[in-house]
Amino acid sequence: MFDRTIAESLIKRNCVLNFWSAIDIYLFKTHVVNKKLFGVSNVLTLPYKNASPPPEENAQAMENLLDQIVETELDSFECETRKCLLNLGCEILAEKTAHISLHELSQQDCDGAIVLNRLLPKNINAFQPIDVVCLIDFKLLRVRLQCLQRSTATSLFPAFPFSLQMTQEKLSIRCLSTDAIDERSDYWLREVLLERMQKWMESSIPTNATGTSTASIRSLALVDNLEQYNCLFNELKQKYGLSMVSIWAECTDPQKFVYEDIAIAAYLLMLWKKERTVKGLDKLQSFVDIGCGNGLLVFILASEGHRGYGIDLRKRKLWDMYPVEPKVDLRVETIVPSSSSLFPDIDWIIGNHSDELSPWIPVIAARSSYRCRFFLLPCCAYEFDGRKYQRQNCALSQYGDFLNYATEIARVCGFEVETDRLRIPSTKRTCLVGSARRYPETEYEQWDDRITALIKERSNGVETLPDGNATDSWSAGFKPRESTEKVRNCTKIDRSVVDKIVTIVFEQLLAKRRIAEEFSERSWNAGGTIALEELVKAIPQEHLVALKAECGGLQTLLRNNHQIFRVEKGTVQLRIPSKVSDVVDAALVRKMKKVKNFKPINFKQRVCWLFVNHPDGCPLVERECKFNHGS
């Protein structure tokens, strides 16, 4: 067999054991090294054990095995591969294994495995999925890869066969074909894949929020057909993406929130489709989205035919911008966990960033009805009584520890809990799904007693109130947030307090006298640079208390006065004023780049703070200053 080294790299001796963990990341998460890919669908994994003792002629036959099976049609790939292995005297160790890590297989009595993966492109209009065959040899620490049916050259995957192999402490990438290597693939293997493999092997494989190695965790694990999900996601993007971005009325980034909700909607639609198939349901599932926010998820699910509505404690601007048909049912209500906040006729309770209601989502689903299920995508961590959740396991992040806590709540509620990772532009993307109960319906009351005991235990010693009255809360300590969102960015502080703090900081900076080079002829004092921590000590305590009450702090206040101060990397200095001509030139550059809705800058609307307050006045003459000098 032809074998030519493309690239190789020395690996630290104690990192060689990470080879299979790194291979797991590359084979099953190829999209992390190729941004044109959406993901990888593992079609088949067949672990095998070589004949013992192996016939001498089998050695060459095993070397040629990849060449044989890559010519197989996809429909008959599994059958033909099994025949090839049996003809070589190999024992197939599993009938059909999917979603199992190679790291785990390497620890078992297994000589090798054949893996068939389907690479799914992000842009399904420009690229077709590619099937890649991987021949794994655990004894030789080698993986050989080739496109099924010898696909033509593509930017998604090299068209020629190649291998990844560890020899002693050297990681090498080798070409296994006499065909010419295209420069793009050659560069990618040398400069991207080799470097990334070395990084994965030499650094400890990262863990997720709950402490599990990310090498063996695959996102969208509960989606039974990743290719269908990809198609559905692209379809929903075409239907709702651009139109919602164009009318976005919220102050948040539409590029993030619109496509995040589209991805969540695609996930739920795939999950519910799978449920209907497994349970033989004809009717589409109903839902209620608790803490629906902008209501986009409700709008998409309703538009796709599911009966449901959203609840939030305040209305959003976007609510009035949804089309009349289909009617989007969005309700302004304050949910207090009690017997009056149940949904007995609803199939699924959705908690998408439901904040202080997150620990209550499994409880509400459990008590709504025996057949009610839940989907929870938690963000902020809270206890039952509305307190911030305190981390119990210092080995995990607060988010990871809360995920474990929410999982335990769901189990106490009687749910079989499944955990999955979504493909959304957010660091908080782990969801909990409770689609089945752990107990028969006849034991419903006994499990409800367990729920009551857990709430009492976790509600800071506050006993839960009796459930006989529909107005009684399940936790006396729970307080929902106010329906009117307070502005807490230091803009509501008394102006006299702001002026006093600004003056203190200004004087502290001027005391560290420094002449600005650009205004050296005027000997203009630009002041020094002081750390925020040092400035805090110079401000009276009562002023700091006022800042803290507004959730801002000194840094926020100073940034609100950006025309005076420059805050950077934890330090503060005076902002050197820029000339009108410099600002106009910059504006013209932006205009030349065809920035939409370009408007000329209107200067001289405010009095120059430096002109009035600086001992040396403003270093600029009035015609060059962006602010008014009082004339």
C-alpha positions as CSV (number, residue, x, y, z in Angstrom):
1,M,0.0,0.0,0.0
2,F,1.2,3.5,-0.8
3,D,2.2,5.4,2.3
4,R,3.6,9.0,2.3
5,T,4.0,11.2,5.3
6,I,2.2,14.5,5.0
7,A,3.0,15.9,8.4
8,E,4.2,14.7,11.8
9,S,4.7,16.0,15.3
10,L,6.3,14.9,18.5
11,I,3.8,14.4,21.4
12,K,4.7,14.5,25.1
13,R,5.1,11.0,26.5
14,N,2.4,11.3,29.2
15,C,-0.1,12.5,26.5
16,V,-0.1,9.5,24.2
17,L,-2.9,7.9,26.2
18,N,-5.1,10.8,25.0
19,F,-4.9,9.6,21.4
20,W,-8.2,7.9,21.3
21,S,-10.0,10.7,23.1
22,A,-8.6,13.2,20.5
23,I,-9.7,10.8,17.7
24,D,-13.2,10.7,19.3
25,I,-13.4,14.5,19.0
26,Y,-12.2,14.5,15.4
27,L,-14.4,11.7,14.1
28,F,-17.6,12.5,15.9
29,K,-17.3,16.3,16.1
30,T,-15.6,17.1,12.8
31,H,-17.4,20.4,12.7
32,V,-15.1,21.8,15.4
33,V,-12.2,21.8,12.9
34,N,-14.3,22.5,9.8
35,K,-16.8,25.4,10.1
36,K,-18.5,24.5,6.9
37,L,-19.9,21.4,8.6
38,F,-23.0,21.4,10.7
39,G,-22.3,18.1,12.4
40,V,-21.6,14.4,12.1
41,S,-24.1,11.6,12.0
42,N,-22.7,8.3,13.1
43,V,-24.3,5.8,10.8
44,L,-22.5,2.6,12.0
45,T,-19.8,1.4,14.3
46,L,-18.8,-2.2,14.1
47,P,-16.1,-3.3,16.7
48,Y,-14.3,-6.5,15.9
49,K,-11.7,-8.9,17.2
50,N,-9.1,-10.5,14.8
51,A,-8.9,-14.2,14.3
52,S,-6.7,-15.9,16.8
53,P,-4.1,-17.0,15.8
54,P,-4.4,-14.8,12.6
55,P,-3.4,-16.5,9.3
56,E,-0.3,-15.0,7.8
57,E,-2.2,-14.0,4.6
58,N,-4.7,-12.1,6.7
59,A,-2.2,-9.3,7.5
60,Q,-2.1,-8.0,3.9
61,A,-5.9,-8.6,3.5
62,M,-6.6,-6.4,6.6
63,E,-4.3,-3.7,5.1
64,N,-6.5,-3.8,1.9
65,L,-9.8,-3.9,3.8
66,L,-10.4,-0.2,3.4
67,D,-9.9,-0.3,-0.3
68,Q,-12.6,-3.0,-0.5
69,I,-15.3,-1.5,1.6
70,V,-15.1,2.1,0.2
71,E,-16.3,0.8,-3.2
72,T,-19.5,-0.5,-1.5
73,E,-22.9,1.1,-2.1
74,L,-24.3,2.9,0.9
75,D,-27.4,0.7,1.1
76,S,-25.4,-2.5,1.3
77,F,-22.4,-1.1,3.2
78,E,-23.2,-2.8,6.5
79,C,-24.0,-6.2,5.0
80,E,-20.8,-6.2,2.7
81,T,-18.6,-5.0,5.6
82,R,-19.8,-7.8,7.8
83,K,-19.0,-10.3,5.0
84,C,-15.5,-8.9,4.6
85,L,-14.8,-9.2,8.3
86,L,-16.2,-12.7,8.6
87,N,-14.2,-13.8,5.5
88,L,-11.0,-12.6,7.3
89,G,-12.0,-14.7,10.4
90,C,-12.8,-11.7,12.5
91,E,-15.4,-11.8,15.3
92,I,-17.9,-9.0,15.3
93,L,-18.3,-8.0,18.9
94,A,-21.6,-6.1,18.6
95,E,-24.6,-6.4,16.3
96,K,-24.7,-2.7,15.6
97,T,-23.2,-0.1,17.9
98,A,-23.7,3.6,17.5
99,H,-22.7,6.6,19.7
100,I,-20.0,4.7,21.5
101,S,-16.7,6.3,22.1
102,L,-13.5,4.8,20.6
103,H,-11.8,5.6,23.9
104,E,-14.1,3.2,25.6
105,L,-13.7,0.5,22.9
106,S,-9.9,0.8,23.2
107,Q,-10.2,-0.2,26.8
108,Q,-12.1,-3.4,25.9
109,D,-11.0,-6.7,24.4
110,C,-11.3,-5.2,20.9
111,D,-8.7,-5.2,18.1
112,G,-10.4,-2.7,15.8
113,A,-13.6,-1.1,14.5
114,I,-15.2,0.1,11.3
115,V,-17.0,3.4,11.6
116,L,-19.2,5.0,8.9
117,N,-19.9,8.7,9.5
118,R,-22.0,11.1,7.5
119,L,-20.7,14.7,7.4
120,L,-23.5,17.2,7.2
121,P,-22.8,20.6,5.6
122,K,-24.2,23.8,7.1
123,N,-25.1,25.1,3.6
124,I,-27.3,22.3,2.3
125,N,-27.9,24.3,-0.9
126,A,-24.2,24.4,-1.8
127,F,-23.0,21.0,-0.5
128,Q,-24.2,17.4,-0.3
129,P,-23.5,15.2,2.7
130,I,-20.4,13.1,2.5
131,D,-20.0,9.5,3.9
132,V,-16.6,8.8,5.4
133,V,-15.3,5.3,6.2
134,C,-12.9,5.0,9.2
135,L,-10.9,1.8,9.8
136,I,-9.7,1.8,13.4
137,D,-6.8,-0.3,14.6
138,F,-6.5,-0.2,18.4
139,K,-3.3,-2.3,18.4
140,L,-1.4,-0.1,16.0
141,L,-2.9,3.2,17.3
142,R,-4.0,4.0,13.7
143,V,-7.1,5.4,12.0
144,R,-7.5,5.3,8.2
145,L,-10.1,7.5,6.6
146,Q,-11.6,7.7,3.1
147,C,-14.7,9.0,1.5
148,L,-17.2,6.3,0.5
149,Q,-17.5,5.8,-3.3
150,R,-14.3,7.9,-3.6
151,S,-16.1,11.2,-3.7
152,T,-14.6,14.0,-5.8
153,A,-12.5,16.8,-4.2
154,T,-14.5,19.0,-1.8
155,S,-13.8,21.6,0.8
156,L,-15.7,19.4,3.3
157,F,-13.2,16.5,3.4
158,P,-10.1,15.4,1.6
159,A,-10.9,13.3,-1.5
160,F,-7.8,11.0,-1.0
161,P,-7.4,8.4,1.8
162,F,-5.2,9.3,4.7
163,S,-4.3,8.0,8.1
164,L,-3.6,9.3,11.6
165,Q,-1.2,7.2,13.6
166,M,0.8,7.2,16.8
167,T,4.3,5.6,16.6
168,Q,6.0,5.8,20.0
169,E,5.7,9.5,20.7
170,K,5.2,10.7,17.2
171,L,1.8,11.7,15.7
172,S,1.8,11.4,11.9
173,I,-0.6,12.1,9.1
174,R,0.0,10.0,6.0
175,C,-1.4,9.9,2.5
176,L,-2.5,6.5,1.4
177,S,-2.9,7.1,-2.3
178,T,-0.7,7.7,-5.4
179,D,-3.2,10.3,-6.6
180,A,-2.1,13.9,-6.5
181,I,-2.8,15.6,-3.3
182,D,-4.7,18.9,-3.7
183,E,-3.0,21.8,-2.0
184,R,-6.1,22.8,0.0
185,S,-6.4,19.4,1.6
186,D,-2.7,19.2,2.2
187,Y,-2.6,22.5,3.9
188,W,-5.6,21.6,6.1
189,L,-4.1,18.3,7.2
190,R,-0.8,19.9,8.0
191,E,-1.7,23.2,9.5
192,V,-5.2,22.6,11.0
193,L,-5.8,19.0,11.8
194,L,-2.3,18.1,13.0
195,E,-2.1,21.2,15.2
196,R,-5.6,20.6,16.7
197,M,-4.9,16.9,17.3
198,Q,-1.7,17.8,19.1
199,K,-3.5,20.4,21.2
200,W,-6.2,17.9,22.2
201,M,-3.7,15.3,23.2
202,E,-1.3,17.5,25.1
203,S,-4.0,19.3,27.1
204,S,-6.3,17.5,29.3
205,I,-9.6,16.8,27.5
206,P,-12.0,19.5,28.7
207,T,-15.0,18.7,30.7
208,N,-18.5,20.1,30.5
209,A,-20.3,22.0,33.3
210,T,-21.2,18.8,35.1
211,G,-17.6,17.5,35.0
212,T,-18.0,15.0,32.2
213,S,-15.4,14.7,29.5
214,T,-16.5,16.5,26.4
215,A,-14.7,14.0,24.1
216,S,-17.6,11.5,24.7
217,I,-20.4,14.0,24.7
218,R,-22.3,14.7,21.5
219,S,-24.8,17.4,21.1
220,L,-28.3,16.7,19.9
221,A,-28.1,13.2,21.3
222,L,-31.9,12.9,21.6
223,V,-32.4,13.7,18.0
224,D,-32.7,10.4,16.2
225,N,-31.9,11.8,12.7
226,L,-29.3,14.6,12.7
227,E,-29.6,15.1,8.9
228,Q,-33.4,15.7,9.2
229,Y,-32.8,18.1,12.0
230,N,-30.3,20.0,9.8
231,C,-32.8,20.2,7.0
232,L,-35.6,21.3,9.4
233,F,-33.3,24.0,11.0
234,N,-32.4,25.4,7.5
235,E,-36.1,25.3,6.5
236,L,-37.1,27.3,9.7
237,K,-34.3,29.8,9.1
238,Q,-35.7,30.4,5.6
239,K,-39.3,30.8,6.9
240,Y,-38.7,32.9,10.0
241,G,-35.0,34.1,10.2
242,L,-34.7,37.1,7.9
243,S,-38.3,38.3,8.4
244,M,-37.9,38.3,12.3
245,V,-34.5,39.9,12.2
246,S,-35.9,42.7,10.0
247,I,-38.7,43.6,12.4
248,W,-36.8,43.0,15.7
249,A,-38.0,45.6,18.1
250,E,-36.1,44.5,21.3
251,C,-32.8,46.0,22.4
252,T,-31.1,42.6,22.3
253,D,-29.1,41.2,19.3
254,P,-31.5,39.7,16.8
255,Q,-28.8,37.6,15.1
256,K,-28.3,35.7,18.4
257,F,-31.8,35.5,19.8
258,V,-33.7,34.8,16.5
259,Y,-31.5,32.0,15.4
260,E,-31.2,30.6,18.9
261,D,-35.0,30.3,19.2
262,I,-35.2,28.8,15.7
263,A,-32.7,26.1,16.8
264,I,-34.7,25.4,20.0
265,A,-37.9,25.2,18.0
266,A,-36.3,22.7,15.5
267,Y,-35.1,20.6,18.4
268,L,-38.5,20.5,20.0
269,L,-40.2,19.7,16.7
270,M,-37.8,16.8,16.1
271,L,-38.3,15.6,19.7
272,W,-42.0,15.7,19.5
273,K,-42.0,14.0,16.1
274,K,-39.9,11.2,17.5
275,E,-42.4,10.9,20.4
276,R,-45.4,10.6,18.1
277,T,-43.7,7.9,16.1
278,V,-42.7,5.9,19.2
279,K,-46.0,6.2,21.0
280,G,-48.2,6.1,17.9
281,L,-49.7,9.5,18.5
282,D,-51.8,11.1,15.8
283,K,-52.4,14.5,17.4
284,L,-49.7,17.2,17.6
285,Q,-48.5,17.9,21.1
286,S,-49.7,21.0,23.0
287,F,-47.4,23.2,25.1
288,V,-47.1,26.2,27.4
289,D,-43.9,28.2,27.5
290,I,-43.4,29.6,31.0
291,G,-41.3,32.8,30.8
292,C,-41.7,33.1,27.1
293,G,-39.9,36.5,26.8
294,N,-40.2,37.9,23.3
295,G,-42.5,35.0,22.3
296,L,-40.6,33.9,19.2
297,L,-40.4,30.3,20.3
298,V,-44.2,30.3,20.8
299,F,-44.8,31.9,17.4
300,I,-42.7,29.3,15.6
301,L,-44.2,26.3,17.3
302,A,-47.7,27.6,16.8
303,S,-47.0,28.4,13.2
304,E,-45.8,24.8,12.8
305,G,-49.2,23.5,13.9
306,H,-48.8,22.9,17.7
307,R,-51.5,24.2,20.0
308,G,-50.0,26.3,22.9
309,Y,-49.3,29.6,24.4
310,G,-46.7,31.6,26.2
311,I,-46.7,33.3,29.7
312,D,-44.6,36.1,30.9
313,L,-44.9,38.7,33.7
314,R,-44.5,41.6,31.2
315,K,-45.3,42.3,27.6
316,R,-42.6,42.7,25.0
317,K,-42.5,45.1,22.1
318,L,-42.3,42.2,19.7
319,W,-45.7,40.8,20.8
320,D,-47.6,43.4,18.7
321,M,-45.5,42.7,15.6
322,Y,-46.4,39.1,15.0
323,P,-48.8,38.4,12.1
324,V,-52.5,38.0,12.7
325,E,-52.5,34.5,11.3
326,P,-51.7,32.2,12.9
327,K,-52.8,34.0,16.1
328,V,-50.0,33.9,18.7
329,D,-51.4,33.4,22.2
330,L,-49.1,35.4,24.6
331,R,-50.3,36.2,28.0
332,V,-49.2,38.6,30.7
333,E,-49.4,36.6,34.0
334,T,-47.3,36.2,37.1
335,I,-46.7,32.5,37.9
336,V,-46.6,31.7,41.6
337,P,-46.0,27.9,42.0
338,S,-49.3,26.7,43.5
339,S,-52.3,24.5,42.6
340,S,-53.6,27.5,40.5
341,S,-50.5,27.3,38.3
342,L,-51.2,23.8,36.9
343,F,-51.8,22.9,33.2
344,P,-53.8,19.6,33.2
345,D,-54.7,19.8,29.5
346,I,-51.1,20.5,28.3
347,D,-48.7,17.9,27.0
348,W,-45.4,19.8,27.5
349,I,-44.2,22.5,29.9
350,I,-41.3,24.5,28.4
351,G,-38.9,26.4,30.6
352,N,-36.5,28.3,28.3
353,H,-34.3,30.5,30.5
354,S,-37.2,30.6,33.0
355,D,-34.9,32.1,35.8
356,E,-36.4,31.8,39.3
357,L,-39.1,29.3,38.0
358,S,-36.5,26.9,36.6
359,P,-36.5,24.5,39.6
360,W,-40.3,24.6,39.6
361,I,-40.7,23.5,35.9
362,P,-40.4,19.7,36.7
363,V,-42.7,20.2,39.8
364,I,-45.4,22.0,37.7
365,A,-45.2,19.3,35.0
366,A,-45.4,16.5,37.6
367,R,-48.4,18.0,39.4
368,S,-50.2,19.1,36.2
369,S,-51.0,15.6,35.2
370,Y,-49.4,12.1,35.0
371,R,-49.0,12.5,31.2
372,C,-47.4,16.0,31.3
373,R,-43.8,16.2,30.2
374,F,-41.2,19.0,30.4
375,F,-38.3,20.6,28.6
376,L,-36.0,22.8,30.7
377,L,-33.1,24.9,29.4
378,P,-31.9,26.6,32.6
379,C,-29.8,29.7,32.7
380,C,-29.7,31.5,36.0
381,A,-29.6,29.3,39.1
382,Y,-32.3,29.7,41.8
383,E,-33.7,27.8,44.7
384,F,-37.4,27.0,45.3
385,D,-37.9,30.0,47.5
386,G,-36.4,32.4,45.0
387,R,-32.9,32.7,46.6
388,K,-29.9,32.4,44.3
389,Y,-28.7,28.8,44.2
390,Q,-25.5,28.2,46.3
391,R,-23.1,25.8,44.8
392,Q,-22.8,22.5,46.7
393,N,-19.9,20.9,44.7
394,C,-16.8,23.1,44.5
395,A,-15.4,20.9,41.8
396,L,-18.1,22.2,39.4
397,S,-19.2,25.6,38.2
398,Q,-22.3,27.0,39.8
399,Y,-24.1,26.3,36.4
400,G,-22.9,22.7,36.3
401,D,-23.8,22.1,39.9
402,F,-27.3,23.6,39.3
403,L,-27.8,21.3,36.3
404,N,-27.2,18.3,38.6
405,Y,-29.6,19.8,41.2
406,A,-32.3,20.4,38.6
407,T,-31.8,16.8,37.4
408,E,-32.2,15.5,40.9
409,I,-35.4,17.6,41.3
410,A,-36.8,16.0,38.2
411,R,-36.0,12.5,39.4
412,V,-37.7,13.2,42.8
413,C,-40.7,14.3,40.7
414,G,-40.7,10.9,39.2
415,F,-39.3,11.7,35.7
416,E,-36.8,9.7,33.7
417,V,-34.5,12.6,33.0
418,E,-32.4,12.8,29.8
419,T,-29.7,15.5,29.3
420,D,-28.7,16.9,26.0
421,R,-26.7,19.7,24.5
422,L,-28.3,22.1,22.0
423,R,-26.6,23.7,19.0
424,I,-27.3,27.3,20.0
425,P,-25.1,30.5,20.2
426,S,-25.0,30.3,24.0
427,T,-22.7,29.0,26.7
428,K,-25.8,27.8,28.6
429,R,-27.0,25.2,26.2
430,T,-27.5,22.0,28.2
431,C,-31.2,21.0,28.5
432,L,-33.1,18.5,30.6
433,V,-35.9,16.5,29.1
434,G,-38.5,14.6,31.2
435,S,-40.6,12.7,28.7
436,A,-41.5,9.6,30.8
437,R,-42.3,8.7,34.4
438,R,-40.4,6.3,36.6
439,Y,-43.5,5.0,38.3
440,P,-47.0,3.7,37.4
441,E,-50.0,6.1,37.7
442,T,-51.3,4.3,40.7
443,E,-48.3,5.6,42.8
444,Y,-49.0,9.3,41.8
445,E,-49.9,10.4,45.4
446,Q,-46.9,8.8,47.0
447,W,-44.5,10.5,44.7
448,D,-46.2,13.8,45.3
449,D,-45.4,13.4,49.0
450,R,-41.7,13.2,48.0
451,I,-42.0,16.4,46.0
452,T,-43.5,18.2,49.0
453,A,-40.6,17.0,51.3
454,L,-38.0,18.2,48.8
455,I,-39.5,21.6,48.5
456,K,-39.7,21.9,52.3
457,E,-36.1,20.8,52.7
458,R,-34.7,23.2,50.0
459,S,-36.9,26.3,51.0
460,N,-34.6,27.4,53.7
461,G,-36.6,25.8,56.5
462,V,-39.9,27.5,55.4
463,E,-42.7,25.0,55.5
464,T,-44.9,24.7,52.4
465,L,-48.4,25.8,52.8
466,P,-51.3,23.4,52.5
467,D,-52.5,22.6,49.0
468,G,-56.2,22.7,49.8
469,N,-56.8,26.3,48.6
470,A,-56.1,27.2,45.0
471,T,-54.4,30.5,46.1
472,D,-51.9,28.8,48.4
473,S,-48.3,28.9,47.3
474,W,-46.2,25.7,47.5
475,S,-43.4,27.6,49.1
476,A,-44.1,30.5,51.4
477,G,-40.7,32.1,50.7
478,F,-41.2,32.3,46.9
479,K,-41.4,35.8,45.5
480,P,-41.8,36.4,41.8
481,R,-39.9,39.3,40.3
482,E,-41.7,42.6,39.7
483,S,-43.6,42.9,36.5
484,T,-41.9,46.3,35.8
485,E,-38.3,45.9,35.0
486,K,-36.2,48.4,36.9
487,V,-33.5,50.3,35.1
488,R,-30.4,49.5,37.1
489,N,-27.4,50.9,35.2
490,C,-26.5,53.8,37.5
491,T,-28.7,56.2,35.4
492,K,-31.3,56.6,38.1
493,I,-28.9,57.7,40.9
494,D,-29.4,61.2,42.2
495,R,-27.5,63.7,40.1
496,S,-25.8,65.3,43.0
497,V,-24.3,61.9,44.0
498,V,-23.0,61.4,40.5
499,D,-21.5,64.9,40.4
500,K,-19.7,64.3,43.7
501,I,-18.2,61.0,42.6
502,V,-17.2,62.4,39.2
503,T,-15.4,65.3,41.0
504,I,-13.6,63.0,43.4
505,V,-12.3,60.8,40.5
506,F,-11.4,63.8,38.4
507,E,-9.4,65.3,41.2
508,Q,-7.6,62.1,42.0
509,L,-6.5,61.8,38.3
510,L,-5.4,65.4,38.1
511,A,-3.2,64.9,41.2
512,K,-1.1,62.5,39.2
513,R,0.0,65.3,36.9
514,R,1.0,64.4,33.3
515,I,1.4,66.8,30.4
516,A,-0.4,65.5,27.3
517,E,2.1,65.2,24.4
518,E,-0.4,66.4,21.8
519,F,-1.0,69.6,23.8
520,S,2.5,70.0,25.3
521,E,2.6,73.6,24.1
522,R,-0.3,74.5,26.3
523,S,1.0,72.4,29.3
524,W,-2.4,70.7,29.5
525,N,-2.6,68.3,32.5
526,A,-4.0,65.0,31.2
527,G,-3.7,63.4,34.7
528,G,-2.5,59.9,35.5
529,T,-3.9,56.4,35.4
530,I,-5.4,54.9,38.6
531,A,-6.8,51.4,39.2
532,L,-10.5,51.2,40.0
533,E,-9.7,49.4,43.3
534,E,-7.7,52.4,44.4
535,L,-10.4,54.9,43.4
536,V,-13.0,53.0,45.4
537,K,-11.1,53.7,48.6
538,A,-11.4,57.5,48.0
539,I,-15.2,57.5,47.6
540,P,-17.4,57.8,50.7
541,Q,-19.2,54.7,51.7
542,E,-22.7,56.1,51.4
543,H,-22.0,56.9,47.7
544,L,-20.8,53.4,47.1
545,V,-24.0,52.0,48.7
546,A,-26.1,54.1,46.3
547,L,-24.1,52.6,43.4
548,K,-24.5,49.1,44.6
549,A,-28.3,49.5,44.9
550,E,-28.4,50.3,41.2
551,C,-26.5,47.1,40.3
552,G,-23.9,49.2,38.6
553,G,-20.8,50.1,40.5
554,L,-18.1,52.7,39.9
555,Q,-17.0,51.3,36.6
556,T,-20.5,51.6,35.2
557,L,-20.9,55.2,36.4
558,L,-17.6,56.2,34.9
559,R,-18.4,54.6,31.6
560,N,-21.7,56.4,31.5
561,N,-19.5,59.6,31.6
562,H,-17.4,58.4,28.7
563,Q,-16.9,62.0,27.5
564,I,-14.8,62.6,30.6
565,F,-13.2,59.3,31.5
566,R,-11.6,56.4,29.7
567,V,-12.1,53.0,31.5
568,E,-9.8,50.2,30.3
569,K,-8.6,46.9,31.8
570,G,-9.6,47.9,35.4
571,T,-8.0,51.3,35.2
572,V,-9.3,54.9,34.7
573,Q,-7.8,58.0,33.0
574,L,-9.0,61.2,31.5
575,R,-10.2,61.0,27.9
576,I,-8.1,63.1,25.6
577,P,-10.6,65.1,23.5
578,S,-10.6,64.4,19.8
579,K,-11.0,67.1,17.1
580,V,-14.2,67.5,15.1
581,S,-12.2,67.0,11.9
582,D,-11.0,63.6,13.1
583,V,-14.5,62.4,14.0
584,V,-15.9,63.7,10.7
585,D,-13.2,61.9,8.7
586,A,-14.0,58.6,10.6
587,A,-17.7,59.1,9.8
588,L,-17.0,59.6,6.1
589,V,-15.0,56.3,6.1
590,R,-18.0,54.6,7.6
591,K,-20.3,56.2,5.0
592,M,-18.0,55.0,2.2
593,K,-18.5,51.5,3.5
594,K,-22.2,51.9,2.9
595,V,-23.4,51.8,6.5
596,K,-27.2,51.7,6.5
597,N,-29.1,54.7,7.8
598,F,-26.0,56.9,7.9
599,K,-26.8,60.3,9.5
600,P,-24.4,63.3,9.8
601,I,-23.1,63.8,13.4
602,N,-24.7,66.8,15.1
603,F,-22.0,68.5,17.3
604,K,-22.2,71.4,19.8
605,Q,-25.3,70.1,21.5
606,R,-23.8,69.9,24.9
607,V,-21.5,72.2,26.9
608,C,-17.8,71.0,27.1
609,W,-17.3,69.5,30.5
610,L,-13.5,70.1,30.4
611,F,-14.0,73.7,29.4
612,V,-16.1,74.3,32.5
613,N,-14.3,72.1,35.1
614,H,-10.7,71.5,34.1
615,P,-8.2,74.0,35.7
616,D,-6.5,74.3,32.3
617,G,-9.8,74.4,30.4
618,C,-10.4,72.5,27.2
619,P,-7.1,71.9,25.2
620,L,-9.0,72.5,21.9
621,V,-10.2,75.7,20.4
622,E,-14.0,75.9,20.1
623,R,-14.2,75.3,16.4
624,E,-12.3,72.0,16.8
625,C,-14.1,70.8,19.9
626,K,-17.2,68.5,19.6
627,F,-18.9,70.4,22.5
628,N,-20.1,73.9,23.1
629,H,-17.7,76.3,24.9
630,G,-20.6,78.5,25.9
631,S,-20.6,81.0,23.1
